[in-house]
Amino acid sequence: MSKVCQLTGKRPITGNNVSHSNRKTKRRFIPNLQKKRFYIPEKDKWVTMKVSTSAIRTINKLGIFAYLKKLERKGIDTGVKL
């Protein structure tokens, strides 16, 4: 299962665990992804997407249809047909 947000494109990044003695070992920072269903009243349909929690907050602020339109204008493919 992919760990990439469908809307923002957030994906795992790498960094270091740093111990008290300052030894460094590799680790991954994984985005907080949630599988969520959204209802688009303009299209009268439900869509299920895997989105980050920051994208959910933006959707709550703007609305799903406006957010998808904004991403479409930027040229970002979300996989949702409008």
mmCIF file as gemmi writes it, N, C-alpha and C atoms, coordinates in Angstrom:
data_model
loop_
_atom_site.group_PDB
_atom_site.id
_atom_site.type_symbol
_atom_site.label_atom_id
_atom_site.label_alt_id
_atom_site.label_comp_id
_atom_site.label_asym_id
_atom_site.label_entity_id
_atom_site.label_seq_id
_atom_site.pdbx_PDB_ins_code
_atom_site.Cartn_x
_atom_site.Cartn_y
_atom_site.Cartn_z
_atom_site.occupancy
_atom_site.B_iso_or_equiv
_atom_site.pdbx_formal_charge
_atom_site.auth_seq_id
_atom_site.auth_asym_id
_atom_site.pdbx_PDB_model_num
ATOM 1 N N . MET Axp A 1 ? 0.841 -1.165 0 1 0 ? 1 A 1
ATOM 2 C CA . MET Axp A 1 ? 0 0 0 1 0 ? 1 A 1
ATOM 3 C C . MET Axp A 1 ? 0.898 1.244 0 1 0 ? 1 A 1
ATOM 4 N N . SER Axp A 2 ? 0.601 2.151 -0.885 1 0 ? 2 A 1
ATOM 5 C CA . SER Axp A 2 ? 1.401 3.348 -1.04 1 0 ? 2 A 1
ATOM 6 C C . SER Axp A 2 ? 1.206 4.31 0.129 1 0 ? 2 A 1
ATOM 7 N N . LYS Axp A 3 ? 2.287 4.948 0.552 1 0 ? 3 A 1
ATOM 8 C CA . LYS Axp A 3 ? 2.217 5.913 1.649 1 0 ? 3 A 1
ATOM 9 C C . LYS Axp A 3 ? 2.363 7.325 1.102 1 0 ? 3 A 1
ATOM 10 N N . VAL Axp A 4 ? 1.524 7.666 0.104 1 0 ? 4 A 1
ATOM 11 C CA . VAL Axp A 4 ? 1.568 8.974 -0.537 1 0 ? 4 A 1
ATOM 12 C C . VAL Axp A 4 ? 0.173 9.583 -0.501 1 0 ? 4 A 1
ATOM 13 N N . CYS Axp A 5 ? 0.081 10.846 -0.087 1 0 ? 5 A 1
ATOM 14 C CA . CYS Axp A 5 ? -1.193 11.556 -0.069 1 0 ? 5 A 1
ATOM 15 C C . CYS Axp A 5 ? -1.614 11.846 -1.504 1 0 ? 5 A 1
ATOM 16 N N . GLN Axp A 6 ? -2.875 11.543 -1.839 1 0 ? 6 A 1
ATOM 17 C CA . GLN Axp A 6 ? -3.369 11.742 -3.199 1 0 ? 6 A 1
ATOM 18 C C . GLN Axp A 6 ? -3.529 13.209 -3.542 1 0 ? 6 A 1
ATOM 19 N N . LEU Axp A 7 ? -3.687 14.068 -2.567 1 0 ? 7 A 1
ATOM 20 C CA . LEU Axp A 7 ? -3.927 15.478 -2.842 1 0 ? 7 A 1
ATOM 21 C C . LEU Axp A 7 ? -2.673 16.327 -2.703 1 0 ? 7 A 1
ATOM 22 N N . THR Axp A 8 ? -1.946 16.183 -1.604 1 0 ? 8 A 1
ATOM 23 C CA . THR Axp A 8 ? -0.782 17.038 -1.382 1 0 ? 8 A 1
ATOM 24 C C . THR Axp A 8 ? 0.503 16.427 -1.923 1 0 ? 8 A 1
ATOM 25 N N . GLY Axp A 9 ? 0.53 15.114 -2.135 1 0 ? 9 A 1
ATOM 26 C CA . GLY Axp A 9 ? 1.738 14.459 -2.622 1 0 ? 9 A 1
ATOM 27 C C . GLY Axp A 9 ? 2.759 14.188 -1.533 1 0 ? 9 A 1
ATOM 28 N N . LYS Axp A 10 ? 2.363 14.375 -0.274 1 0 ? 10 A 1
ATOM 29 C CA . LYS Axp A 10 ? 3.292 14.099 0.822 1 0 ? 10 A 1
ATOM 30 C C . LYS Axp A 10 ? 3.667 12.626 0.8 1 0 ? 10 A 1
ATOM 31 N N . ARG Axp A 11 ? 4.952 12.353 1.042 1 0 ? 11 A 1
ATOM 32 C CA . ARG Axp A 11 ? 5.447 10.979 1.034 1 0 ? 11 A 1
ATOM 33 C C . ARG Axp A 11 ? 6.499 10.813 2.121 1 0 ? 11 A 1
ATOM 34 N N . PRO Axp A 12 ? 6.893 9.58 2.439 1 0 ? 12 A 1
ATOM 35 C CA . PRO Axp A 12 ? 7.901 9.394 3.482 1 0 ? 12 A 1
ATOM 36 C C . PRO Axp A 12 ? 9.227 10.055 3.109 1 0 ? 12 A 1
ATOM 37 N N . ILE Axp A 13 ? 9.875 10.625 4.122 1 0 ? 13 A 1
ATOM 38 C CA . ILE Axp A 13 ? 11.205 11.185 3.931 1 0 ? 13 A 1
ATOM 39 C C . ILE Axp A 13 ? 12.137 10.494 4.913 1 0 ? 13 A 1
ATOM 40 N N . THR Axp A 14 ? 13.423 10.601 4.685 1 0 ? 14 A 1
ATOM 41 C CA . THR Axp A 14 ? 14.382 9.937 5.555 1 0 ? 14 A 1
ATOM 42 C C . THR Axp A 14 ? 15.114 10.953 6.405 1 0 ? 14 A 1
ATOM 43 N N . GLY Axp A 15 ? 15.617 10.46 7.522 1 0 ? 15 A 1
ATOM 44 C CA . GLY Axp A 15 ? 16.391 11.296 8.437 1 0 ? 15 A 1
ATOM 45 C C . GLY Axp A 15 ? 17.179 10.389 9.362 1 0 ? 15 A 1
ATOM 46 N N . ASN Axp A 16 ? 17.564 10.912 10.49 1 0 ? 16 A 1
ATOM 47 C CA . ASN Axp A 16 ? 18.363 10.149 11.433 1 0 ? 16 A 1
ATOM 48 C C . ASN Axp A 16 ? 17.708 10.103 12.796 1 0 ? 16 A 1
ATOM 49 N N . ASN Axp A 17 ? 17.811 8.939 13.458 1 0 ? 17 A 1
ATOM 50 C CA . ASN Axp A 17 ? 17.584 8.862 14.886 1 0 ? 17 A 1
ATOM 51 C C . ASN Axp A 17 ? 18.899 9.278 15.521 1 0 ? 17 A 1
ATOM 52 N N . VAL Axp A 18 ? 18.861 10.185 16.455 1 0 ? 18 A 1
ATOM 53 C CA . VAL Axp A 18 ? 20.089 10.634 17.109 1 0 ? 18 A 1
ATOM 54 C C . VAL Axp A 18 ? 20 10.26 18.579 1 0 ? 18 A 1
ATOM 55 N N . SER Axp A 19 ? 20.914 9.424 19.025 1 0 ? 19 A 1
ATOM 56 C CA . SER Axp A 19 ? 20.9 8.962 20.417 1 0 ? 19 A 1
ATOM 57 C C . SER Axp A 19 ? 21.536 10.014 21.326 1 0 ? 19 A 1
ATOM 58 N N . HIS Axp A 20 ? 21.471 9.732 22.605 1 0 ? 20 A 1
ATOM 59 C CA . HIS Axp A 20 ? 22.068 10.642 23.588 1 0 ? 20 A 1
ATOM 60 C C . HIS Axp A 20 ? 23.571 10.784 23.357 1 0 ? 20 A 1
ATOM 61 N N . SER Axp A 21 ? 24.212 9.691 22.906 1 0 ? 21 A 1
ATOM 62 C CA . SER Axp A 21 ? 25.651 9.74 22.641 1 0 ? 21 A 1
ATOM 63 C C . SER Axp A 21 ? 25.951 10.276 21.234 1 0 ? 21 A 1
ATOM 64 N N . ASN Axp A 22 ? 24.913 10.763 20.561 1 0 ? 22 A 1
ATOM 65 C CA . ASN Axp A 22 ? 25.016 11.401 19.24 1 0 ? 22 A 1
ATOM 66 C C . ASN Axp A 22 ? 25.325 10.421 18.109 1 0 ? 22 A 1
ATOM 67 N N . ARG Axp A 23 ? 25.01 9.133 18.322 1 0 ? 23 A 1
ATOM 68 C CA . ARG Axp A 23 ? 25.117 8.166 17.218 1 0 ? 23 A 1
ATOM 69 C C . ARG Axp A 23 ? 23.902 8.339 16.323 1 0 ? 23 A 1
ATOM 70 N N . LYS Axp A 24 ? 24.103 8.195 15.032 1 0 ? 24 A 1
ATOM 71 C CA . LYS Axp A 24 ? 23.011 8.411 14.089 1 0 ? 24 A 1
ATOM 72 C C . LYS Axp A 24 ? 22.689 7.116 13.346 1 0 ? 24 A 1
ATOM 73 N N . THR Axp A 25 ? 21.397 6.771 13.32 1 0 ? 25 A 1
ATOM 74 C CA . THR Axp A 25 ? 20.928 5.632 12.546 1 0 ? 25 A 1
ATOM 75 C C . THR Axp A 25 ? 19.771 6.103 11.688 1 0 ? 25 A 1
ATOM 76 N N . LYS Axp A 26 ? 19.637 5.516 10.515 1 0 ? 26 A 1
ATOM 77 C CA . LYS Axp A 26 ? 18.612 5.941 9.57 1 0 ? 26 A 1
ATOM 78 C C . LYS Axp A 26 ? 17.209 5.624 10.072 1 0 ? 26 A 1
ATOM 79 N N . ARG Axp A 27 ? 16.26 6.509 9.742 1 0 ? 27 A 1
ATOM 80 C CA . ARG Axp A 27 ? 14.852 6.292 10.067 1 0 ? 27 A 1
ATOM 81 C C . ARG Axp A 27 ? 14.009 6.942 8.99 1 0 ? 27 A 1
ATOM 82 N N . ARG Axp A 28 ? 12.703 6.656 9.018 1 0 ? 28 A 1
ATOM 83 C CA . ARG Axp A 28 ? 11.769 7.249 8.052 1 0 ? 28 A 1
ATOM 84 C C . ARG Axp A 28 ? 10.713 8.063 8.788 1 0 ? 28 A 1
ATOM 85 N N . PHE Axp A 29 ? 10.399 9.225 8.23 1 0 ? 29 A 1
ATOM 86 C CA . PHE Axp A 29 ? 9.297 10.035 8.717 1 0 ? 29 A 1
ATOM 87 C C . PHE Axp A 29 ? 8.117 9.774 7.792 1 0 ? 29 A 1
ATOM 88 N N . ILE Axp A 30 ? 7.07 9.128 8.297 1 0 ? 30 A 1
ATOM 89 C CA . ILE Axp A 30 ? 5.928 8.72 7.476 1 0 ? 30 A 1
ATOM 90 C C . ILE Axp A 30 ? 4.787 9.71 7.687 1 0 ? 30 A 1
ATOM 91 N N . PRO Axp A 31 ? 4.158 10.197 6.614 1 0 ? 31 A 1
ATOM 92 C CA . PRO Axp A 31 ? 3.056 11.15 6.777 1 0 ? 31 A 1
ATOM 93 C C . PRO Axp A 31 ? 1.84 10.498 7.431 1 0 ? 31 A 1
ATOM 94 N N . ASN Axp A 32 ? 1.047 11.307 8.111 1 0 ? 32 A 1
ATOM 95 C CA . ASN Axp A 32 ? -0.146 10.824 8.796 1 0 ? 32 A 1
ATOM 96 C C . ASN Axp A 32 ? -1.285 10.731 7.769 1 0 ? 32 A 1
ATOM 97 N N . LEU Axp A 33 ? -1.442 9.553 7.157 1 0 ? 33 A 1
ATOM 98 C CA . LEU Axp A 33 ? -2.441 9.353 6.118 1 0 ? 33 A 1
ATOM 99 C C . LEU Axp A 33 ? -3.675 8.664 6.669 1 0 ? 33 A 1
ATOM 100 N N . GLN Axp A 34 ? -4.822 9.085 6.173 1 0 ? 34 A 1
ATOM 101 C CA . GLN Axp A 34 ? -6.103 8.508 6.565 1 0 ? 34 A 1
ATOM 102 C C . GLN Axp A 34 ? -6.88 8.175 5.3 1 0 ? 34 A 1
ATOM 103 N N . LYS Axp A 35 ? -7.557 7.023 5.312 1 0 ? 35 A 1
ATOM 104 C CA . LYS Axp A 35 ? -8.45 6.681 4.215 1 0 ? 35 A 1
ATOM 105 C C . LYS Axp A 35 ? -9.804 7.29 4.536 1 0 ? 35 A 1
ATOM 106 N N . LYS Axp A 36 ? -10.288 8.193 3.68 1 0 ? 36 A 1
ATOM 107 C CA . LYS Axp A 36 ? -11.481 8.971 4.017 1 0 ? 36 A 1
ATOM 108 C C . LYS Axp A 36 ? -12.396 9.07 2.804 1 0 ? 36 A 1
ATOM 109 N N . ARG Axp A 37 ? -13.71 9.006 3.07 1 0 ? 37 A 1
ATOM 110 C CA . ARG Axp A 37 ? -14.723 9.197 2.031 1 0 ? 37 A 1
ATOM 111 C C . ARG Axp A 37 ? -15.209 10.626 2.08 1 0 ? 37 A 1
ATOM 112 N N . PHE Axp A 38 ? -15.299 11.246 0.904 1 0 ? 38 A 1
ATOM 113 C CA . PHE Axp A 38 ? -15.806 12.61 0.809 1 0 ? 38 A 1
ATOM 114 C C . PHE Axp A 38 ? -16.998 12.613 -0.122 1 0 ? 38 A 1
ATOM 115 N N . TYR Axp A 39 ? -17.997 13.406 0.23 1 0 ? 39 A 1
ATOM 116 C CA . TYR Axp A 39 ? -19.166 13.566 -0.621 1 0 ? 39 A 1
ATOM 117 C C . TYR Axp A 39 ? -19.02 14.872 -1.397 1 0 ? 39 A 1
ATOM 118 N N . ILE Axp A 40 ? -19.157 14.792 -2.729 1 0 ? 40 A 1
ATOM 119 C CA . ILE Axp A 40 ? -19.075 15.976 -3.577 1 0 ? 40 A 1
ATOM 120 C C . ILE Axp A 40 ? -20.494 16.289 -4.035 1 0 ? 40 A 1
ATOM 121 N N . PRO Axp A 41 ? -21.145 17.281 -3.399 1 0 ? 41 A 1
ATOM 122 C CA . PRO Axp A 41 ? -22.549 17.558 -3.738 1 0 ? 41 A 1
ATOM 123 C C . PRO Axp A 41 ? -22.724 18.082 -5.16 1 0 ? 41 A 1
ATOM 124 N N . GLU Axp A 42 ? -21.727 18.789 -5.696 1 0 ? 42 A 1
ATOM 125 C CA . GLU Axp A 42 ? -21.828 19.314 -7.065 1 0 ? 42 A 1
ATOM 126 C C . GLU Axp A 42 ? -21.909 18.19 -8.092 1 0 ? 42 A 1
ATOM 127 N N . LYS Axp A 43 ? -21.257 17.074 -7.811 1 0 ? 43 A 1
ATOM 128 C CA . LYS Axp A 43 ? -21.28 15.908 -8.701 1 0 ? 43 A 1
ATOM 129 C C . LYS Axp A 43 ? -22.21 14.813 -8.207 1 0 ? 43 A 1
ATOM 130 N N . ASP Axp A 44 ? -22.753 14.973 -7.004 1 0 ? 44 A 1
ATOM 131 C CA . ASP Axp A 44 ? -23.646 14.003 -6.367 1 0 ? 44 A 1
ATOM 132 C C . ASP Axp A 44 ? -23.009 12.618 -6.314 1 0 ? 44 A 1
ATOM 133 N N . LYS Axp A 45 ? -21.753 12.568 -5.824 1 0 ? 45 A 1
ATOM 134 C CA . LYS Axp A 45 ? -21.095 11.273 -5.686 1 0 ? 45 A 1
ATOM 135 C C . LYS Axp A 45 ? -20.112 11.277 -4.524 1 0 ? 45 A 1
ATOM 136 N N . TRP Axp A 46 ? -19.788 10.076 -4.064 1 0 ? 46 A 1
ATOM 137 C CA . TRP Axp A 46 ? -18.82 9.853 -3.001 1 0 ? 46 A 1
ATOM 138 C C . TRP Axp A 46 ? -17.497 9.448 -3.622 1 0 ? 46 A 1
ATOM 139 N N . VAL Axp A 47 ? -16.395 9.921 -3.059 1 0 ? 47 A 1
ATOM 140 C CA . VAL Axp A 47 ? -15.064 9.488 -3.486 1 0 ? 47 A 1
ATOM 141 C C . VAL Axp A 47 ? -14.276 9.087 -2.243 1 0 ? 47 A 1
ATOM 142 N N . THR Axp A 48 ? -13.508 8.03 -2.369 1 0 ? 48 A 1
ATOM 143 C CA . THR Axp A 48 ? -12.649 7.577 -1.287 1 0 ? 48 A 1
ATOM 144 C C . THR Axp A 48 ? -11.216 7.891 -1.669 1 0 ? 48 A 1
ATOM 145 N N . MET Axp A 49 ? -10.521 8.571 -0.771 1 0 ? 49 A 1
ATOM 146 C CA . MET Axp A 49 ? -9.147 8.952 -1.037 1 0 ? 49 A 1
ATOM 147 C C . MET Axp A 49 ? -8.288 8.702 0.188 1 0 ? 49 A 1
ATOM 148 N N . LYS Axp A 50 ? -7.002 8.515 -0.068 1 0 ? 50 A 1
ATOM 149 C CA . LYS Axp A 50 ? -6.037 8.413 1.011 1 0 ? 50 A 1
ATOM 150 C C . LYS Axp A 50 ? -5.353 9.769 1.11 1 0 ? 50 A 1
ATOM 151 N N . VAL Axp A 51 ? -5.668 10.513 2.175 1 0 ? 51 A 1
ATOM 152 C CA . VAL Axp A 51 ? -5.197 11.89 2.294 1 0 ? 51 A 1
ATOM 153 C C . VAL Axp A 51 ? -4.508 12.117 3.638 1 0 ? 51 A 1
ATOM 154 N N . SER Axp A 52 ? -3.624 13.093 3.661 1 0 ? 52 A 1
ATOM 155 C CA . SER Axp A 52 ? -2.952 13.47 4.901 1 0 ? 52 A 1
ATOM 156 C C . SER Axp A 52 ? -3.909 14.295 5.759 1 0 ? 52 A 1
ATOM 157 N N . THR Axp A 53 ? -3.615 14.357 7.036 1 0 ? 53 A 1
ATOM 158 C CA . THR Axp A 53 ? -4.484 15.108 7.942 1 0 ? 53 A 1
ATOM 159 C C . THR Axp A 53 ? -4.44 16.597 7.634 1 0 ? 53 A 1
ATOM 160 N N . SER Axp A 54 ? -3.325 17.092 7.118 1 0 ? 54 A 1
ATOM 161 C CA . SER Axp A 54 ? -3.27 18.512 6.747 1 0 ? 54 A 1
ATOM 162 C C . SER Axp A 54 ? -4.181 18.787 5.551 1 0 ? 54 A 1
ATOM 163 N N . ALA Axp A 55 ? -4.304 17.819 4.637 1 0 ? 55 A 1
ATOM 164 C CA . ALA Axp A 55 ? -5.221 17.972 3.503 1 0 ? 55 A 1
ATOM 165 C C . ALA Axp A 55 ? -6.671 17.947 3.985 1 0 ? 55 A 1
ATOM 166 N N . ILE Axp A 56 ? -6.974 17.123 4.982 1 0 ? 56 A 1
ATOM 167 C CA . ILE Axp A 56 ? -8.332 17.074 5.544 1 0 ? 56 A 1
ATOM 168 C C . ILE Axp A 56 ? -8.695 18.417 6.158 1 0 ? 56 A 1
ATOM 169 N N . ARG Axp A 57 ? -7.741 19.048 6.852 1 0 ? 57 A 1
ATOM 170 C CA . ARG Axp A 57 ? -7.99 20.364 7.435 1 0 ? 57 A 1
ATOM 171 C C . ARG Axp A 57 ? -8.266 21.4 6.351 1 0 ? 57 A 1
ATOM 172 N N . THR Axp A 58 ? -7.522 21.341 5.257 1 0 ? 58 A 1
ATOM 173 C CA . THR Axp A 58 ? -7.73 22.283 4.157 1 0 ? 58 A 1
ATOM 174 C C . THR Axp A 58 ? -9.086 22.053 3.498 1 0 ? 58 A 1
ATOM 175 N N . ILE Axp A 59 ? -9.48 20.787 3.362 1 0 ? 59 A 1
ATOM 176 C CA . ILE Axp A 59 ? -10.786 20.461 2.792 1 0 ? 59 A 1
ATOM 177 C C . ILE Axp A 59 ? -11.899 20.993 3.694 1 0 ? 59 A 1
ATOM 178 N N . ASN Axp A 60 ? -11.729 20.877 5.009 1 0 ? 60 A 1
ATOM 179 C CA . ASN Axp A 60 ? -12.721 21.415 5.94 1 0 ? 60 A 1
ATOM 180 C C . ASN Axp A 60 ? -12.842 22.931 5.806 1 0 ? 60 A 1
ATOM 181 N N . LYS Axp A 61 ? -11.743 23.578 5.474 1 0 ? 61 A 1
ATOM 182 C CA . LYS Axp A 61 ? -11.732 25.032 5.356 1 0 ? 61 A 1
ATOM 183 C C . LYS Axp A 61 ? -12.337 25.496 4.031 1 0 ? 61 A 1
ATOM 184 N N . LEU Axp A 62 ? -11.908 24.881 2.903 1 0 ? 62 A 1
ATOM 185 C CA . LEU Axp A 62 ? -12.314 25.34 1.578 1 0 ? 62 A 1
ATOM 186 C C . LEU Axp A 62 ? -13.521 24.609 1.013 1 0 ? 62 A 1
ATOM 187 N N . GLY Axp A 63 ? -13.663 23.34 1.368 1 0 ? 63 A 1
ATOM 188 C CA . GLY Axp A 63 ? -14.655 22.475 0.739 1 0 ? 63 A 1
ATOM 189 C C . GLY Axp A 63 ? -13.954 21.583 -0.268 1 0 ? 63 A 1
ATOM 190 N N . ILE Axp A 64 ? -14.446 20.37 -0.438 1 0 ? 64 A 1
ATOM 191 C CA . ILE Axp A 64 ? -13.77 19.387 -1.288 1 0 ? 64 A 1
ATOM 192 C C . ILE Axp A 64 ? -13.762 19.81 -2.751 1 0 ? 64 A 1
ATOM 193 N N . PHE Axp A 65 ? -14.883 20.319 -3.255 1 0 ? 65 A 1
ATOM 194 C CA . PHE Axp A 65 ? -14.959 20.664 -4.673 1 0 ? 65 A 1
ATOM 195 C C . PHE Axp A 65 ? -14.017 21.827 -4.995 1 0 ? 65 A 1
ATOM 196 N N . ALA Axp A 66 ? -14.001 22.847 -4.151 1 0 ? 66 A 1
ATOM 197 C CA . ALA Axp A 66 ? -13.121 24.002 -4.371 1 0 ? 66 A 1
ATOM 198 C C . ALA Axp A 66 ? -11.654 23.594 -4.295 1 0 ? 66 A 1
ATOM 199 N N . TYR Axp A 67 ? -11.322 22.701 -3.365 1 0 ? 67 A 1
ATOM 200 C CA . TYR Axp A 67 ? -9.933 22.253 -3.213 1 0 ? 67 A 1
ATOM 201 C C . TYR Axp A 67 ? -9.488 21.443 -4.43 1 0 ? 67 A 1
ATOM 202 N N . LEU Axp A 68 ? -10.354 20.561 -4.921 1 0 ? 68 A 1
ATOM 203 C CA . LEU Axp A 68 ? -10.009 19.776 -6.106 1 0 ? 68 A 1
ATOM 204 C C . LEU Axp A 68 ? -9.863 20.666 -7.335 1 0 ? 68 A 1
ATOM 205 N N . LYS Axp A 69 ? -10.721 21.683 -7.459 1 0 ? 69 A 1
ATOM 206 C CA . LYS Axp A 69 ? -10.617 22.634 -8.566 1 0 ? 69 A 1
ATOM 207 C C . LYS Axp A 69 ? -9.295 23.405 -8.502 1 0 ? 69 A 1
ATOM 208 N N . LYS Axp A 70 ? -8.907 23.803 -7.285 1 0 ? 70 A 1
ATOM 209 C CA . LYS Axp A 70 ? -7.662 24.54 -7.093 1 0 ? 70 A 1
ATOM 210 C C . LYS Axp A 70 ? -6.462 23.694 -7.522 1 0 ? 70 A 1
ATOM 211 N N . LEU Axp A 71 ? -6.466 22.413 -7.135 1 0 ? 71 A 1
ATOM 212 C CA . LEU Axp A 71 ? -5.381 21.518 -7.519 1 0 ? 71 A 1
ATOM 213 C C . LEU Axp A 71 ? -5.375 21.28 -9.023 1 0 ? 71 A 1
ATOM 214 N N . GLU Axp A 72 ? -6.563 21.201 -9.62 1 0 ? 72 A 1
ATOM 215 C CA . GLU Axp A 72 ? -6.672 21.002 -11.067 1 0 ? 72 A 1
ATOM 216 C C . GLU Axp A 72 ? -6.086 22.198 -11.821 1 0 ? 72 A 1
ATOM 217 N N . ARG Axp A 73 ? -6.35 23.404 -11.319 1 0 ? 73 A 1
ATOM 218 C CA . ARG Axp A 73 ? -5.792 24.61 -11.947 1 0 ? 73 A 1
ATOM 219 C C . ARG Axp A 73 ? -4.269 24.626 -11.865 1 0 ? 73 A 1
ATOM 220 N N . LYS Axp A 74 ? -3.718 24.081 -10.772 1 0 ? 74 A 1
ATOM 221 C CA . LYS Axp A 74 ? -2.266 24.009 -10.62 1 0 ? 74 A 1
ATOM 222 C C . LYS Axp A 74 ? -1.654 22.92 -11.504 1 0 ? 74 A 1
ATOM 223 N N . GLY Axp A 75 ? -2.499 22.03 -12.024 1 0 ? 75 A 1
ATOM 224 C CA . GLY Axp A 75 ? -2.012 20.95 -12.87 1 0 ? 75 A 1
ATOM 225 C C . GLY Axp A 75 ? -1.662 19.684 -12.119 1 0 ? 75 A 1
ATOM 226 N N . ILE Axp A 76 ? -2.161 19.544 -10.9 1 0 ? 76 A 1
ATOM 227 C CA . ILE Axp A 76 ? -1.893 18.354 -10.082 1 0 ? 76 A 1
ATOM 228 C C . ILE Axp A 76 ? -2.991 17.337 -10.337 1 0 ? 76 A 1
ATOM 229 N N . ASP Axp A 77 ? -2.589 16.101 -10.715 1 0 ? 77 A 1
ATOM 230 C CA . ASP Axp A 77 ? -3.555 15.042 -10.975 1 0 ? 77 A 1
ATOM 231 C C . ASP Axp A 77 ? -3.898 14.349 -9.664 1 0 ? 77 A 1
ATOM 232 N N . THR Axp A 78 ? -5.174 14.389 -9.289 1 0 ? 78 A 1
ATOM 233 C CA . THR Axp A 78 ? -5.614 13.795 -8.03 1 0 ? 78 A 1
ATOM 234 C C . THR Axp A 78 ? -6.233 12.419 -8.22 1 0 ? 78 A 1
ATOM 235 N N . GLY Axp A 79 ? -6.537 12.046 -9.446 1 0 ? 79 A 1
ATOM 236 C CA . GLY Axp A 79 ? -7.174 10.767 -9.7 1 0 ? 79 A 1
ATOM 237 C C . GLY Axp A 79 ? -8.677 10.826 -9.559 1 0 ? 79 A 1
ATOM 238 N N . VAL Axp A 80 ? -9.242 12.011 -9.28 1 0 ? 80 A 1
ATOM 239 C CA . VAL Axp A 80 ? -10.683 12.192 -9.132 1 0 ? 80 A 1
ATOM 240 C C . VAL Axp A 80 ? -11.173 12.953 -10.356 1 0 ? 80 A 1
ATOM 241 N N . LYS Axp A 81 ? -12.166 12.377 -11.035 1 0 ? 81 A 1
ATOM 242 C CA . LYS Axp A 81 ? -12.728 13.02 -12.222 1 0 ? 81 A 1
ATOM 243 C C . LYS Axp A 81 ? -13.782 14.026 -11.803 1 0 ? 81 A 1
ATOM 244 N N . LEU Axp A 82 ? -13.614 15.283 -12.213 1 0 ? 82 A 1
ATOM 245 C CA . LEU Axp A 82 ? -14.605 16.316 -11.899 1 0 ? 82 A 1
ATOM 246 C C . LEU Axp A 82 ? -15.473 16.619 -13.086 1 0 ? 82 A 1
